[in-house]
Amino acid sequence: MKIGFVVARVGDERNDIQKLSVILADKLRGLGDSVDVLPFNRKSLLKLPPLLKLRGYNAILISNVGLQCAYYSLLKHLHLLGKPLFAVGFGSDIRDFGNSWINFFNRISVGVVDLLFVVNPDLEALAFKRGYKSVYYVPSWAGELT
Amino acid sequence: MRIFYAARLIPLKDPASIVYAAHYFPNDKFVVAGDGSELERLKSEAGVNVKFLGWVSQKRIIEEMEKADVFCQLCKVENIWSSSLVCALKHGKAIICSDAGLSRRFLESGIHVLFVPVGNHVRLADALEKLHNKKLRGFLGENAKRFYLENLDVDVSARYIKGLMEVAVRAEQK
């Protein structure tokens, strides 16, 4: 499988999520998948989406249900992304119902994310509550950081 | 005894309990890693046996974890799977864990961790008193490490994710 893995804050030493995402990308490569890490930041919003490049992938995997997930979900809503869209929820991106941005990002993503993986078991029920249909708990691999 | 705590210093993570419990053990060393809104207030309320490191790198977290006799995981809402808790399990530490969220679904009290009520520094102090027993620390630490190896392996997670994605991709292609 050829996977485009969208990760925000790649290289940010203080950000564990991007480190866990890079680890997952490496592990998937080890299992035979071709994985391209597609760095995402706010400047990505000002550029044209890499639609041609995205066509080369079997699926798009998004790390964290944040702005990057909303962005790619929007592309899917607009039928500009005709690939299965998967996402990994790490914590407050699903859990924080008090944050209007998080709620907004999730509202955009809910209808088009085909599979949502959550790395904490309490997130399963919360993700279903948000309206996601396919949610799977996957044990955290945070131990790889240590 | 050397007690380690690592988290954002915000009320949700309950760093106050470790600072207050430390007052009962003037001969033990408490090391607190992390920064946040509670840092300055807790520094002013802490005894001389509490050392605040501020934000530190993952490398330093591991160094402190290796030196520690006990690790405290005290979040008020959910501990599963905090990266610091996973680190403590991986390093076979004796862990005191707040009884929050789904912690008891995965961890057994007296086997993998000692559970304490959320936000209760007195009960935390009781648990710390118990862990002055080196044999008990060793027992908990061994079980913690075994739990990590049996349940939190990244290869299992990666295979699971890959398997589900492949099924979904094939279904889409049909």
Interface residues (C-beta under 8 A of the other chain):
Chain A: M1 I3 E13 R14 D16 I23 L24 K27 L28 G30 L31 D33 N58 A59 L61 K83 P84 F86 V88 R95 D114 L115 F117 V119 N120 P121 D122 S134 Y136 V138 P139 S140 W141 A142 G143 E144 L145 T146
Chain B: W55 S57 Q58 I61 I62 M65 E78 I80 W81 S82 S83 V86 C87 L89 K90 H91 G101 L102 R105 F106 Y148 N151 L152 D153 V154 D155 V156 S157 A158 R159 Y160 I161 K162 L164 M165 E166 A168 V169 E172
